[in-house]
Amino acid sequence: MISGSVYFGLALTCGAYVVGCVVHRFAKTPLLNPLIVTNVLVIAFLALTGIAYDDYFNGAKYIGDLLTPATVCLAIPLYRQLHLLKKHAAAICCGIAAGVLANSLCILLMSLLFGFSRTMYVTLLPKSITAAIAMPVCEELGGIPAITMLATVITGAFGYISAPALLKLVRVGDKVAKGVAIGSSSHAFGTLKAFEMGEAEGAMSSLAIAAAGLLTVAIAPFASLLFFWQ
């Protein structure tokens, strides 16, 4: 059976992504980003055919293994913009720290408002960092990795779609500030939009991904202790 092949999930994902790229090229709208289209197509295909997710993931998991080295490769454009990092080092560090703290505080307040359990709280806590780091953090804190992955994808997709409008709304025009804001809040998915804005924005967003991820790893155990209700 083809769904049982180790290459099935890999082929389905790559094929859906190719279709997504074609759709995005003609539609030219952030709502039809290739990654969003890929997710929709894969989910629809599995639902219509009744193929089990485990059979799909048997091959698709190899794409996930490439996430970490792909994130590391983002250091290349950062090296090209090293002069900006040196010039705005203090502001960049403060911006990334503020972004991580804001993300953590928002999850805490949302959990309190909606009465989430501690498990759900720690599951959503790392949603704004790259999945390569978010998944291990979630597992370490006792969360649900599958929901963390979903929340991470949604967060990134929202950042990709809304970043230009939100930055314009709050009148953020500096390239460095734009990149830091996007990278520290919507990880690699949002960084795609940052690179569309310019190499400087993309480079700063790449830096923010790594720095925000490391900072979240450092503060997540302490942030999880803030869950004091229920």
RACOR-V298313 format. One record per backbone hydrogen bond with DSSP energy under -1.0 kcal/mol. NH is the residue of the N-H (numbers start at 1). CO is the residue of the C=O. Records with the same first field share a line. If there is no record, write none. Layout:
NH=CO, CO
//
This chain:
4=1
5=2
8=5
11=7
12=8
13=9
14=10
15=11
16=12
17=13
18=14
19=15
20=16
21=17
22=18
23=19
24=20
25=21
26=22
27=23
28=24
32=29
33=30
37=33
38=34
39=35
40=36
41=37
42=38
43=39
44=40
45=41
46=42
47=43
48=44
49=45
50=46
56=52
57=53
58=54
59=56
60=56
61=57
62=59
63=60
64=60
65=61
66=63
67=64
70=66
71=67
72=68
73=69
74=71
75=72
76=73
79=75
80=76
82=79
84=81
85=81
86=82
87=83
88=84
92=88
93=89
94=90
95=91
96=92
97=93
98=94
99=95
100=96
101=97
102=98
103=99
104=100
105=101
106=102
107=103
108=104
109=105
110=106
111=107
112=108
113=109
114=110
116=111
121=117
122=118
123=119
124=120
125=121
127=124
129=126
133=130
134=130
135=131
137=133
138=134
139=135
140=136
141=137
143=138
148=144
149=145
150=146
151=147
152=148
153=149
154=150
155=151
156=152
157=153
158=154
159=155
160=156
161=157
162=158
163=159
166=162
167=163
168=164
169=165
170=166
172=167
178=174
179=175
180=176
181=177
182=178
183=179
184=180
186=182
190=186
191=187
192=188
194=190
195=191
196=192
197=193
198=194
202=198
203=199
204=200
205=201
206=202
207=203
208=204
209=205
210=206
211=207
212=208
213=209
214=210
215=211
216=212
217=213
218=214
219=215
220=216
223=219
224=220
226=223
227=224
228=226
//
